[in-house]
């Protein structure tokens, strides 16, 4: 995604488009690996020598407040971040720890008798072995 498009997204969400914020957004757009703050910081520090981990945390918290980023706390691991995009569930491989996004379209999560509950967020998290790791076992 181009800087101009990211600047527009940030402006539309009342976020001042600083260079660091644009680069953090670009990183999340480019790398769909559910990165941690440390991973983002280490990737960007050479390009932005004045960047601090605090800036990364604060930017991600701001993006989360404006619903641009989803904060994932999977299986008591470090918090991970991803851009809010399509509906999907998360699968984490217990062997290699890779996190997979699996498309998910079912909006009828509640069983009969619970129809009047109002869902504001949904997080579906699966654990097991990815195909690559299950072949190794």
VENVEN-V259635 format. One line per field, one symbol per residue. ss: DSSP state (H for helix, E for strand, L for the rest). psi: psi as a letter, one per 20 degrees, with the letter a starting at -180 (. if undefined). Layout:
ss=???
psi=???
This chain:
ss=LLHHHHHHHHHHLLLLLLHHHHHHHHHHHHLLLLLLHHHHHHHHLLLLLLLLHHHHHHHHHHHHHLLLEEEELLLLLLLEEEELLLLEEEEEELLLLLEEEEELLLLLLLLLLLLLLLLLLLLLEEEELLHHHHHHL
psi=pqhggggggggiklppmrgggghgggghhhokjmqrggggghhihhhnhiprhgggghghgghghjkhqpppnpkkrqqrqqqodrprrppppigijqpqpoqpioimhprpijhipophqpoppqqbprhghhhh.
